Each structure stands twice: as C-alpha cells, then as structure tokens.
Amino acid sequence: MLFRSFSINRANVLVDLKRFDEAERLIASVIALNPKNEHARFNQGLLRLRLGQWSSGWPLQEARVKKIKDKGWRIGGLQENLTERFHRGSRPKVLVYSEQGLGDVIQYSRFLSSPCWTLSELIVQVPKVLSEISVQNFPNLKITTDPGVLDQDFDIKISLLSLPAALGLQSEQDLYPQP
C-alpha cells in the first residue's frame, strides 16, 4: 500500500516535471499490481487529460466516483452518454450538482455551455459563494444553492465533474462545435 501511494505521488511529480512517459509507466505499474486501484486510475485519467487524450482520460477520471462513494459522499458519476439520451426525443429533468471545491466548480462550469443542455430542463446546484457569478455567466440556466435539491426527483442527477465523460467529449472542439 505504501509503495503504491509513493508511486502515485512520484508520478504526480513526474507530471509536474513534464516527464509524462515516465509518469504513465509508473502509474501503469501500480494499476498492474491492482487493477481496481481507483486512485491510480484517477491519476492516469488526469495525466491523459493533460496530454489531450480526452477519449481515455475522462472515463478514467470517473474512477474517483467509487473512491468518493466509499467515503460516504453522495455522487452520481457517469451512467450513460447524456447526448444520446437527449437525442431520444425526451426532455429530461437534469440536476448537475457541485461535488468538490470551488476551483473545480469554476473550472468544470465551462461544460455547462454544451448545446445539448437546450434539450433538457437543467438545474445547476452550486455553492452559495458562486451563486452570483453562476447566474451572470449562465443566465439561461436555473441556478440553486440548496444542497437539499439532491433529495428531489430528477431524470438524471450528475456531478459537475462527470459532465465531460457523460457528454462524450473527445476534445475541446467538441464543446464548441462549428456549424
């Protein structure tokens, strides 16, 4: 266990040093020892995202869901490709909720600009401190700060951090399609 934690930390340092191939090999060796190591798979996902490998990076980042659920946190995670569901003709009621810290909420909010949201009734739950800026940046979305909204009925409940994988994004260009 200690070796695996040390190896992941070392891999993160290698990423900071831009020694990506070494970091990937080190993370892969940890996963080879324990394919169910969510922490290692999550870090492998982060590395791939940093390298622009979205198709493999986003699904690997979803490894955090099991780790977080094991801590007793409520989190939905990736259940299906949302864009496929929206194009089936229904107009689902969707809750996108904050999962992590303020920086993650700000960073991942860019995925709320996806055109697929026009095909749903979207409610976004954000921390109170981000309410005003969220309303300013997304005037067409319903924004709430009520954490109790997680207990209400929705067709889909998904964490903000799971959006890129659920939307099936393969690159930054997928987020802003050209006509």
Backbone as CSV, one residue per row, in Angstrom:
resi,resn,N_x,N_y,N_z,CA_x,CA_y,CA_z,C_x,C_y,C_z
1,MET,0.826,-1.195,0.000,0.000,0.000,0.000,0.864,1.251,0.000
2,LEU,1.847,1.292,0.866,2.731,2.448,0.944,3.478,2.647,-0.376
3,PHE,3.923,1.533,-0.991,4.621,1.615,-2.275,3.709,2.243,-3.333
4,ARG,2.436,1.825,-3.353,1.510,2.350,-4.358,1.282,3.848,-4.147
5,SER,1.090,4.267,-2.898,0.891,5.696,-2.625,2.123,6.502,-3.014
6,PHE,3.291,5.978,-2.651,4.537,6.637,-3.015,4.659,6.730,-4.531
7,SER,4.333,5.659,-5.222,4.457,5.640,-6.686,3.529,6.648,-7.346
8,ILE,2.309,6.763,-6.849,1.376,7.739,-7.419,1.869,9.151,-7.151
9,ASN,2.346,9.400,-5.946,2.892,10.732,-5.642,4.097,11.035,-6.515
10,ARG,4.941,10.046,-6.707,6.112,10.235,-7.574,5.664,10.510,-9.008
11,ALA,4.655,9.780,-9.465,4.130,10.002,-10.822,3.613,11.429,-10.968
12,ASN,2.948,11.942,-9.936,2.453,13.323,-9.999,3.596,14.328,-10.087
13,VAL,4.697,14.048,-9.395,5.875,14.909,-9.502,6.445,14.829,-10.919
14,LEU,6.499,13.624,-11.485,6.988,13.466,-12.857,6.115,14.248,-13.849
15,VAL,4.821,14.263,-13.607,3.918,15.046,-14.466,4.267,16.527,-14.354
16,ASP,4.473,17.004,-13.130,4.844,18.412,-12.936,6.151,18.753,-13.640
17,LEU,7.037,17.758,-13.735,8.322,17.955,-14.424,8.195,17.728,-15.933
18,LYS,6.964,17.453,-16.387,6.672,17.183,-17.803,7.360,15.919,-18.321
19,ARG,7.597,14.982,-17.425,8.172,13.681,-17.798,7.003,12.692,-17.880
20,PHE,6.137,12.941,-18.863,4.865,12.246,-18.977,4.996,10.749,-19.232
21,ASP,5.941,10.349,-20.071,6.101,8.918,-20.361,6.483,8.139,-19.104
22,GLU,7.389,8.702,-18.318,7.784,8.044,-17.066,6.607,7.963,-16.101
23,ALA,5.851,9.037,-16.019,4.684,9.057,-15.131,3.669,8.006,-15.560
24,GLU,3.410,7.919,-16.844,2.452,6.926,-17.369,2.921,5.506,-17.050
25,ARG,4.193,5.226,-17.248,4.712,3.872,-16.944,4.587,3.556,-15.458
26,LEU,4.876,4.529,-14.617,4.793,4.312,-13.173,3.341,4.053,-12.746
27,ILE,2.434,4.852,-13.237,1.019,4.642,-12.904,0.536,3.299,-13.438
28,ALA,0.939,2.952,-14.647,0.550,1.665,-15.231,1.080,0.502,-14.398
29,SER,2.256,0.650,-13.822,2.797,-0.425,-12.983,1.984,-0.593,-11.704
30,VAL,1.490,0.510,-11.156,0.642,0.435,-9.957,-0.685,-0.239,-10.315
31,ILE,-1.244,0.116,-11.455,-2.510,-0.484,-11.892,-2.324,-1.970,-12.187
32,ALA,-1.167,-2.327,-12.721,-0.895,-3.745,-12.995,-0.888,-4.559,-11.702
33,LEU,-0.412,-3.962,-10.613,-0.415,-4.649,-9.320,-1.821,-4.786,-8.747
34,ASN,-2.662,-3.784,-9.021,-4.038,-3.804,-8.528,-4.926,-3.045,-9.506
35,PRO,-5.540,-3.763,-10.456,-6.371,-3.105,-11.470,-7.568,-2.333,-10.896
36,LYS,-7.936,-2.593,-9.643,-9.065,-1.897,-9.032,-8.641,-0.668,-8.233
37,ASN,-7.393,-0.265,-8.348,-6.883,0.892,-7.615,-7.451,2.174,-8.237
38,GLU,-8.541,2.682,-7.647,-9.215,3.857,-8.184,-8.324,5.094,-8.168
39,HIS,-7.514,5.211,-7.143,-6.631,6.375,-7.041,-5.653,6.400,-8.217
40,ALA,-5.096,5.253,-8.539,-4.154,5.172,-9.664,-4.872,5.423,-10.993
41,ARG,-6.053,4.835,-11.157,-6.802,5.024,-12.402,-7.214,6.488,-12.560
42,PHE,-7.622,7.109,-11.461,-7.980,8.526,-11.491,-6.779,9.366,-11.943
43,ASN,-5.605,9.107,-11.359,-4.405,9.857,-11.731,-3.982,9.582,-13.168
44,GLN,-4.184,8.367,-13.626,-3.909,8.056,-15.025,-4.838,8.888,-15.925
45,GLY,-6.091,9.020,-15.502,-7.030,9.847,-16.247,-6.604,11.304,-16.292
46,LEU,-6.173,11.839,-15.153,-5.715,13.227,-15.113,-4.519,13.439,-16.038
47,LEU,-3.601,12.483,-16.036,-2.438,12.578,-16.924,-2.881,12.596,-18.387
48,ARG,-3.764,11.701,-18.726,-4.216,11.643,-20.126,-4.968,12.913,-20.523
49,LEU,-5.746,13.461,-19.607,-6.422,14.723,-19.905,-5.402,15.827,-20.156
50,ARG,-4.381,15.851,-19.338,-3.343,16.868,-19.507,-2.655,16.735,-20.863
51,LEU,-2.576,15.497,-21.359,-1.947,15.246,-22.656,-2.927,15.407,-23.819
52,GLY,-4.173,15.783,-23.500,-5.171,15.980,-24.553,-5.838,14.700,-25.018
53,GLN,-5.653,13.620,-24.281,-6.238,12.321,-24.642,-7.601,12.171,-23.952
54,TRP,-8.551,12.994,-24.378,-9.845,13.070,-23.710,-10.623,11.769,-23.762
55,SER,-10.559,11.060,-24.886,-11.387,9.849,-25.021,-11.046,8.802,-23.975
56,SER,-9.801,8.715,-23.553,-9.446,7.766,-22.493,-9.344,8.448,-21.127
57,GLY,-9.076,9.744,-21.112,-8.890,10.454,-19.855,-10.161,10.649,-19.048
58,TRP,-11.249,11.088,-19.699,-12.483,11.335,-18.954,-13.037,10.075,-18.308
59,PRO,-13.139,8.957,-19.029,-13.642,7.743,-18.349,-12.753,7.305,-17.182
60,LEU,-11.446,7.437,-17.309,-10.560,7.070,-16.206,-10.736,8.010,-15.017
61,GLN,-11.030,9.270,-15.289,-11.244,10.220,-14.202,-12.463,9.812,-13.368
62,GLU,-13.388,9.086,-13.967,-14.578,8.641,-13.247,-14.250,7.633,-12.147
63,ALA,-13.014,7.142,-12.090,-12.609,6.238,-11.007,-12.769,6.909,-9.652
64,ARG,-12.771,8.229,-9.619,-12.934,8.939,-8.351,-14.287,8.649,-7.724
65,VAL,-15.288,8.286,-8.534,-16.641,8.080,-8.031,-16.670,6.996,-6.961
66,LYS,-16.049,5.851,-7.226,-16.043,4.763,-6.239,-15.305,5.195,-4.982
67,LYS,-14.181,5.857,-5.166,-13.390,6.314,-4.021,-14.211,7.268,-3.141
68,ILE,-14.930,8.178,-3.772,-15.731,9.144,-3.029,-16.922,8.462,-2.375
69,LYS,-17.567,7.537,-3.089,-18.707,6.817,-2.512,-18.274,6.024,-1.282
70,ASP,-17.061,5.468,-1.323,-16.555,4.714,-0.182,-16.412,5.589,1.057
71,LYS,-16.271,6.888,0.862,-16.187,7.829,1.985,-17.573,8.256,2.468
72,GLY,-18.621,7.768,1.794,-19.976,8.101,2.194,-20.530,9.352,1.539
73,TRP,-19.828,9.927,0.573,-20.327,11.106,-0.115,-21.349,10.691,-1.149
74,ARG,-22.305,11.573,-1.427,-23.293,11.306,-2.471,-22.744,11.805,-3.794
75,ILE,-22.689,10.922,-4.745,-22.197,11.308,-6.064,-22.777,10.345,-7.085
76,GLY,-23.175,10.870,-8.208,-23.814,10.046,-9.230,-22.825,9.404,-10.172
77,GLY,-21.908,10.182,-10.712,-20.955,9.634,-11.657,-21.564,9.372,-13.016
78,LEU,-20.767,8.820,-13.875,-21.147,8.563,-15.251,-22.089,7.373,-15.318
79,GLN,-23.255,7.585,-15.886,-24.199,6.486,-16.045,-24.409,6.148,-17.510
80,GLU,-24.391,7.121,-18.372,-24.576,6.904,-19.795,-24.151,8.162,-20.521
81,ASN,-24.016,8.052,-21.818,-23.700,9.218,-22.610,-24.944,10.098,-22.675
82,LEU,-24.894,11.255,-22.071,-26.063,12.120,-21.962,-26.556,12.623,-23.310
83,THR,-25.640,12.910,-24.231,-26.086,13.444,-25.513,-26.956,12.429,-26.243
84,GLU,-26.664,11.142,-26.113,-27.510,10.121,-26.727,-28.895,10.142,-26.095
85,ARG,-28.969,10.280,-24.800,-30.266,10.300,-24.124,-31.084,11.512,-24.542
86,PHE,-30.448,12.664,-24.679,-31.173,13.867,-25.052,-31.729,13.771,-26.467
87,HIS,-31.056,13.041,-27.315,-31.492,12.946,-28.711,-32.523,11.842,-28.921
88,ARG,-32.961,11.197,-27.857,-34.003,10.168,-27.971,-35.397,10.783,-27.983
89,GLY,-35.480,12.086,-27.956,-36.772,12.740,-28.077,-37.375,13.222,-26.775
90,SER,-36.853,12.805,-25.642,-37.413,13.273,-24.381,-36.724,14.563,-23.957
91,ARG,-37.318,15.241,-23.025,-36.712,16.452,-22.450,-36.519,16.177,-20.962
92,PRO,-35.431,15.479,-20.615,-35.248,15.062,-19.224,-34.981,16.234,-18.277
93,LYS,-35.406,16.044,-17.050,-35.120,16.999,-15.985,-33.780,16.585,-15.382
94,VAL,-32.797,17.470,-15.476,-31.417,17.141,-15.110,-30.938,18.037,-13.974
95,LEU,-30.333,17.414,-12.985,-29.651,18.147,-11.916,-28.156,17.937,-12.084
96,VAL,-27.439,19.023,-12.222,-25.978,18.991,-12.204,-25.576,19.625,-10.878
97,TYR,-24.818,18.888,-10.080,-24.513,19.377,-8.743,-23.015,19.443,-8.495
98,SER,-22.661,20.323,-7.559,-21.261,20.503,-7.169,-20.816,19.319,-6.341
99,GLU,-19.603,18.905,-6.587,-19.061,17.741,-5.882,-17.833,18.110,-5.069
100,GLN,-17.007,18.964,-5.595,-15.711,19.225,-4.991,-15.595,20.695,-4.595
101,GLY,-14.386,21.207,-4.602,-14.110,22.561,-4.154,-14.478,23.628,-5.167
102,LEU,-14.316,24.864,-4.765,-14.699,25.998,-5.596,-13.944,26.030,-6.921
103,GLY,-12.656,25.731,-6.882,-11.862,25.742,-8.113,-12.386,24.749,-9.137
104,ASP,-12.765,23.550,-8.675,-13.314,22.551,-9.593,-14.651,23.017,-10.166
105,VAL,-15.477,23.628,-9.335,-16.774,24.121,-9.814,-16.556,25.175,-10.898
106,ILE,-15.641,26.095,-10.661,-15.364,27.143,-11.646,-14.806,26.525,-12.922
107,GLN,-13.824,25.650,-12.789,-13.185,25.038,-13.954,-14.167,24.210,-14.782
108,TYR,-14.974,23.396,-14.123,-15.858,22.475,-14.842,-17.152,23.139,-15.301
109,SER,-17.425,24.353,-14.849,-18.633,25.046,-15.290,-18.635,25.298,-16.788
110,ARG,-17.469,25.301,-17.409,-17.440,25.528,-18.856,-18.215,24.454,-19.613
111,PHE,-18.388,23.287,-19.001,-19.121,22.211,-19.667,-20.633,22.418,-19.620
112,LEU,-21.065,23.449,-18.907,-22.484,23.792,-18.893,-22.891,24.547,-20.153
113,SER,-21.922,24.909,-20.988,-22.225,25.639,-22.222,-22.512,24.704,-23.395
114,SER,-22.502,23.405,-23.168,-22.757,22.446,-24.240,-24.140,22.671,-24.845
115,PRO,-24.239,22.610,-26.175,-25.543,22.798,-26.822,-26.597,21.776,-26.401
116,CYS,-26.208,20.622,-25.913,-27.189,19.593,-25.550,-28.105,20.048,-24.417
117,TRP,-27.666,21.044,-23.619,-28.499,21.465,-22.500,-29.790,22.133,-22.941
118,THR,-29.834,22.588,-24.183,-31.079,23.171,-24.681,-32.150,22.098,-24.841
119,LEU,-31.746,20.836,-24.801,-32.677,19.719,-24.962,-33.140,19.160,-23.625
120,SER,-32.865,19.871,-22.551,-33.234,19.374,-21.224,-33.717,20.520,-20.346
121,GLU,-34.337,20.136,-19.253,-34.661,21.096,-18.197,-33.520,20.980,-17.193
122,LEU,-32.632,21.937,-17.182,-31.396,21.841,-16.412,-31.441,22.724,-15.174
123,ILE,-31.093,22.121,-14.041,-30.938,22.847,-12.785,-29.514,22.583,-12.313
124,VAL,-28.807,23.636,-11.943,-27.413,23.519,-11.520,-27.303,23.953,-10.067
125,GLN,-26.773,23.070,-9.233,-26.568,23.360,-7.816,-25.112,23.759,-7.623
126,VAL,-24.906,24.938,-7.056,-23.551,25.452,-6.827,-23.430,25.926,-5.385
127,PRO,-22.203,26.033,-4.873,-22.021,26.618,-3.539,-22.527,28.066,-3.524
128,LYS,-23.032,28.485,-2.398,-23.627,29.818,-2.267,-22.676,30.920,-2.725
129,VAL,-21.400,30.778,-2.412,-20.426,31.807,-2.748,-20.285,31.991,-4.269
130,LEU,-20.680,30.979,-5.062,-20.578,31.068,-6.521,-21.914,31.370,-7.194
131,SER,-22.933,31.603,-6.416,-24.272,31.818,-6.961,-24.325,32.998,-7.935
132,GLU,-23.850,34.151,-7.495,-23.957,35.355,-8.322,-23.184,35.227,-9.629
133,ILE,-21.965,34.738,-9.564,-21.163,34.602,-10.777,-21.759,33.537,-11.708
134,SER,-22.370,32.508,-11.143,-23.006,31.468,-11.961,-24.209,32.029,-12.702
135,VAL,-25.017,32.817,-12.031,-26.188,33.434,-12.663,-25.738,34.396,-13.764
136,GLN,-24.664,35.134,-13.521,-24.158,36.072,-14.532,-23.636,35.338,-15.763
137,ASN,-22.923,34.241,-15.548,-22.312,33.521,-16.664,-23.275,32.597,-17.390
138,PHE,-24.333,32.175,-16.711,-25.289,31.249,-17.308,-26.712,31.756,-17.066
139,PRO,-27.079,32.889,-17.675,-28.374,33.499,-17.396,-29.566,32.640,-17.825
140,ASN,-29.364,31.697,-18.726,-30.464,30.860,-19.202,-30.637,29.574,-18.396
141,LEU,-29.795,29.371,-17.395,-29.889,28.158,-16.578,-30.514,28.494,-15.231
142,LYS,-31.188,27.513,-14.673,-31.715,27.679,-13.319,-30.596,27.294,-12.352
143,ILE,-30.181,28.236,-11.528,-29.100,28.026,-10.566,-29.704,27.975,-9.164
144,THR,-29.272,27.010,-8.369,-29.703,26.924,-6.982,-28.490,26.697,-6.090
145,THR,-28.598,27.158,-4.852,-27.540,26.904,-3.869,-28.000,25.893,-2.831
146,ASP,-29.209,25.404,-2.970,-29.812,24.494,-1.991,-29.233,23.084,-2.113
147,PRO,-28.447,22.604,-1.133,-27.925,21.241,-1.202,-29.041,20.200,-1.077
148,GLY,-30.197,20.605,-0.554,-31.326,19.695,-0.434,-31.927,19.308,-1.774
149,VAL,-31.547,20.016,-2.834,-32.053,19.685,-4.164,-31.637,18.266,-4.573
150,LEU,-30.565,17.770,-3.973,-30.114,16.398,-4.269,-31.150,15.352,-3.864
151,ASP,-32.037,15.708,-2.941,-33.052,14.770,-2.475,-34.322,14.810,-3.329
152,GLN,-34.398,15.725,-4.286,-35.572,15.841,-5.141,-35.488,14.878,-6.316
153,ASP,-36.619,14.687,-6.987,-36.683,13.766,-8.130,-36.210,14.442,-9.409
154,PHE,-35.313,13.761,-10.110,-34.811,14.187,-11.408,-34.677,12.959,-12.285
155,ASP,-34.739,13.144,-13.590,-34.476,12.034,-14.503,-33.001,11.658,-14.455
156,ILE,-32.155,12.675,-14.318,-30.708,12.471,-14.275,-30.135,13.369,-13.185
157,LYS,-29.294,12.798,-12.332,-28.501,13.571,-11.374,-27.048,13.251,-11.692
158,ILE,-26.282,14.292,-11.922,-24.892,14.057,-12.295,-24.004,15.141,-11.704
159,SER,-22.852,14.721,-11.270,-21.864,15.645,-10.732,-21.282,16.497,-11.856
160,LEU,-20.987,17.734,-11.535,-20.348,18.635,-12.490,-19.061,18.024,-13.042
161,LEU,-18.306,17.325,-12.195,-17.045,16.735,-12.635,-17.230,15.549,-13.565
162,SER,-18.431,14.990,-13.621,-18.695,13.864,-14.517,-19.212,14.309,-15.887
163,LEU,-19.494,15.586,-16.050,-20.071,16.055,-17.310,-19.239,15.743,-18.551
164,PRO,-17.932,16.003,-18.555,-17.185,15.757,-19.791,-17.285,14.302,-20.264
165,ALA,-17.194,13.367,-19.343,-17.296,11.955,-19.728,-18.715,11.641,-20.187
166,ALA,-19.709,12.145,-19.461,-21.103,11.852,-19.800,-21.515,12.496,-21.118
167,LEU,-20.903,13.613,-21.457,-21.197,14.268,-22.725,-20.411,13.647,-23.879
168,GLY,-19.515,12.731,-23.553,-18.737,12.049,-24.588,-17.741,12.953,-25.285
169,LEU,-17.227,13.949,-24.572,-16.300,14.898,-25.185,-14.966,14.231,-25.494
170,GLN,-14.506,14.422,-26.702,-13.234,13.850,-27.138,-12.140,14.909,-27.267
171,SER,-12.556,16.171,-27.374,-11.594,17.269,-27.493,-12.296,18.568,-27.130
172,GLU,-11.516,19.616,-26.976,-12.075,20.932,-26.662,-13.033,21.386,-27.766
173,GLN,-12.767,20.982,-29.012,-13.620,21.366,-30.132,-15.018,20.764,-30.004
174,ASP,-15.152,19.622,-29.341,-16.472,19.011,-29.142,-17.359,19.905,-28.284
175,LEU,-16.756,20.676,-27.428,-17.509,21.548,-26.546,-18.118,22.729,-27.308
176,TYR,-17.424,23.174,-28.346,-17.872,24.308,-29.126,-17.939,23.927,-30.603
177,PRO,-18.933,23.129,-30.993,-18.990,22.650,-32.378,-19.197,23.796,-33.369
178,GLN,-18.560,23.665,-34.514,-18.695,24.658,-35.584,-19.842,24.235,-36.508
179,PRO,-20.619,25.217,-36.987,-21.746,24.882,-37.894,-21.258,24.383,-39.225
